[in-house]
Amino acid sequence: MPRGPCSLVRVSATPVAVLAVALVSSLSRCSLLEPENSVVSALSPYFGTKTRYEDANPGLLPDPEVPRRDPELLEETCTPVQLVALIRHGTRYPTTKQIRKLRQLHGLLQARGAEDDRTRAAGRGDLGAALADWPLWYADWMDGQLVEKGRQDMRQLALRLASLFPALFSRENYGRLQLVTSSKHRCVDSGAAFLQGLWQHYHPGLPPPDIADMECGPPRINDKLMRFFDHCEKFLTQVERNATALYHVEAFKTGPEMQNILKKVADILQVPVNNLNADLIQVAFFTCSFDLAIKGVKSPWCDVFDIDDAKVLEYLNDLKQYWKRGYGYSINSRSSCTLFQDIFQHLDKAVKQKQRRSCVPDSEMEK
Ligand SMILES: *[C@@H]1O[C@H](CO)[C@@H](O)[C@H](O)[C@H]1NC(C)=O
């Protein structure tokens, strides 16, 4: 090992801080590859915040445990001092709210009764009948929990980060890793799965122990930091609990673009248009990706929509996120300042530590 300040910096790499977080309550999902499934991939680019990781980053497809990076980046040119990662939870179930809407829609289809049989007898491809028969396998208890694929997402992410930054994820730094998570079960579980992935990195082939017994300890829960929006009084008053804050979203839900889809879907499913609304349609749209991601099956819900519908529904979701989480109101982004301050304070500290270590003789470092 070379002597002098450079090697000291490397050896004394500052603690790795990994922050696990769910910034928004929407989901990202992944699934086993189904390249033959053209319908789903046709709609996939329009799932917005619900896009599968593989669809957003096709680089994950060949080998999800191997990172892809610019070979010139980092090579000899700079030394990573600290890694701070803000990580979303892995693939998860729909929420109870979404499941109830889906059940409502399913009930509508099953209530069609006699008309259903008549259409089937007529030999037409009846999508409504297919959907009425399609098992509704989501139960209330699932309520947004992490699914097995979601654990895999996190384990693979940990393995990619560890091989991307071998000096930071060295064996001696393992105990200095800090994981902070929100209290949401899918986030706590994501953090645990991430640590299990790292365990795999350090102990290939060995089954991971309980995370409580790992060197770095279990993820620390800190909602003030990770669910800053729940702790920002101004955001709660002006946006979250404000019935009119999303009036643009409400306007779009009843506007001509959505009305067209409602009529079209009512016609396809042969249910009264008055029984449908934008929320039900949106849940039906996302069920296409839920079924694929969680079950690995191509759902007939995917056949209800074409690309033009998908664009309208994508816009609806974007509009909601814009006003609730994005640029719509300045308090939306400002509520995250405490988290960003925390991140930058850790980075500043890491840089200062590195500078201090570069200036002291070897013997001082041992203290
Ligand atoms: C609620 O939102 C509307 C629309 O943005 C705004 O005019 C109103 O001041 C908000 N109410 C509160 C209490 O902030």
The ligand as an SDF file (V2000), in Angstrom:
LIG
                    3D

 14 14  0  0  0  0  0  0  0  0999 V2000
  -56.1320   26.5840   -0.3400 C   0  0  0  0  0  0  0  0  0  0  0  0
  -55.7540   26.5810   -1.7070 O   0  0  0  0  0  0  0  0  0  0  0  0
  -56.2440   27.6720   -2.4460 C   0  0  0  0  0  0  0  0  0  0  0  0
  -55.8140   27.4530   -3.8920 C   0  0  0  0  0  0  0  0  0  0  0  0
  -54.4290   27.3970   -4.0260 O   0  0  0  0  0  0  0  0  0  0  0  0
  -55.6960   28.9690   -1.8760 C   0  0  0  0  0  0  0  0  0  0  0  0
  -56.2310   30.0770   -2.5870 O   0  0  0  0  0  0  0  0  0  0  0  0
  -56.0540   29.0720   -0.4090 C   0  0  0  0  0  0  0  0  0  0  0  0
  -55.4460   30.2030    0.1590 O   0  0  0  0  0  0  0  0  0  0  0  0
  -55.5920   27.8210    0.3260 C   0  0  0  0  0  0  0  0  0  0  0  0
  -56.0470   27.8490    1.7180 N   0  0  0  0  0  0  0  0  0  0  0  0
  -55.2030   27.8880    2.7480 C   0  0  0  0  0  0  0  0  0  0  0  0
  -55.8350   27.8110    4.1100 C   0  0  0  0  0  0  0  0  0  0  0  0
  -54.0180   27.9900    2.6260 O   0  0  0  0  0  0  0  0  0  0  0  0
  1  2  1  0
  1 10  1  0
  2  3  1  0
  3  4  1  0
  3  6  1  0
  4  5  1  0
  6  7  1  0
  6  8  1  0
  8  9  1  0
  8 10  1  0
 10 11  1  0
 11 12  1  0
 12 13  1  0
 12 14  2  0
M  END
$$$$
